[in-house]
């Protein structure tokens, strides 16, 4: 039997509201970074980026959110915006605006908290910036919802979404455990994947449990109604309480 998901390369599509908001907000934050640095010589990264020491010792609790909107250059910004558009729009159409936006911040802020708590003391004063933690959560969700959808790895090699997510997860895991310094927060990438998986699986299980509870309650009500109804005696009016 032909499976259309195996030959589809559909990404992005018409812009969705939450993705549009995130694209605009991220681009505006990037220009604000450039303006404050060039005109006033003030860098926003130490204040709005994620500095683990400041989060854990100075309680800069806004940083696990604001660091998502800062980027380290034009290429960094454009790549993240492209990923957000390519994969985020379809997820938002499947989930709805509110759940997609909630999921973005759960993965992104959750990854930021993990980075703040698990970064070694020797690197605790180095800011982390970028939306990659949230975007890795989005890639994870895409792989779960559309596992057989084809993705062009490095824009050349076709690969199914589920294998793509597995590969990027293994890469993030390897570099997180290694001692190599690459200037990339692989811990944030891995955290975004793990948090996204736990959130989606937990949410899915909750929905199943809640649905089964409602089905059980409905069966009890139906059974109770039949008993009180007196066996559907046509001469006896139904009694409902």
C-alpha angles and dihedrals in degrees: 000000000000115000110203092199090069094064101035121110095174114147137163106353122171114002115263123214100249094043089049090051092050092047092051095044093048093047091047091050090051092053090046089054091052095045097048092047098046100038101033104019090235122135118211095200097085091049104036101020121086109270107177095207093051092050096048100035107024096032097233088169095170092067097081085063105034095048088069092070099049123086137189100229146336095282092049090050096045094047093051092046090050092052091047091053096041096052106015099062094057092047091050091051089051096045106027129245100282098049093044093051091046091050092050093055095040091056096039098044092038090054089049091053091050090051091050093050101039104037111112116251091246090065099032094107095054114101120234116209137176140066096260094115090058092041093053087054088052091050089050091051091048090053091051096046098039104024096161097043111120118243124189104233108216083356089284115064117065114223135162115260094241092057092044090056090047091052096048089046092054091047092051091047093050096049092043090058095041123085094227116126110216102157089248123110100230088168089064090049093050092044091052090053095047095045092047091051095047093045095049095042093045092047090048093050091048090054091050092049092047092048092050090049091053091048091050091048091049091052090051091051092049091049092047091049092053092051094048091042088067096234095307095292105188091213094051120072116230117263115214125176 
